[in-house]
Amino acid sequence: MTGPVAVAWNSDDTRAALTISHPKGNIVTADMVAALRSALDELATNHRLKLITLEGAGADFSFGASIPEHAPDQIGSVLPAMHRLVTDLLDAPAVTAAVVRGRCLGGGFELALACDLIFAADDAVFGLPEIALGVFPPAASALLPLRVGAARATRAILTGESQGAAEWLNAGLLELVAPAGELATEVDRWFTRHLGGRSAAALRHAAKAARLDLATRVAQTLPVLERLYLDDLMRTADAVEGIDAFMNRREPSWKDR
């Protein structure tokens, strides 16, 4: 891979695999967000497409968003761009699925939550650690309650604790869990069994119909959460302190304001 996103097709152009890559745990950078948006736009021209998968290069899906890009002087452009990508995924031209191995955290988890389905290796770990940085995950705050219910989502957002694939499977978030070495084969089998013989046009419209309630509610909620983050949270001392402490590898000193 030479860029942050690689696109690969199967032999009959019915599946497209988007693989994100960054040397540090596939962190979600502004460049990666732009590349993913561009790739999704290009995929829309293929009317044979039935499934778009999103996965991370290497052992992990993604460690989350780039912390330096969440500094006060950059977050005003970075966060809206990430949210536009979430909207793009909710309007994708085919069924979408995140294929998750290893750690899937923060902004990486938000990308997975914006997909129709999540396939996970049994070593996958999902979490929203933003609270430890003095912030919260806006897209996950919009998406996760609709996917698993308010109680489970609230715990994940407020505690920042990660949970393994088995727990999220039990919560109904994951479509399947397989041993890491067998995950690709299981995804292939799932595609063949459920989508391979279907009409791409029918699947495209069925996916849009299945997402309609989720997409409508996220479209209403996410802008409010974005303003809460940018206009209110980022004006607090602790939001700035959390990012600075992480960048300088020290414990934060909270001011509670």
Secondary structure, 3 states (H helix, E strand, C coil): CCCCEEEEECCCCCEEEEEECCCCCCCECHHHHHHHHHHHHHHCCCCCCCEEEEEECCCCCECCECCHHHCCCCHHHHHHHHHHHHHHHCCCCCEEEEEECCEEEHHHHHHHHCCCEEEEECCCEEECHHHHHCCCCHHHHHHHHHHHCHHHHHHHHHHCCCEEHHHHHHCCCCCEEECHHHHHHHHHHHHHHHCCCCCHHHHHHHHHHHHHHHHHHHHHHHHHHHHHHHHHHHHCHHHHHHHHHHHCCCCCCCCCC
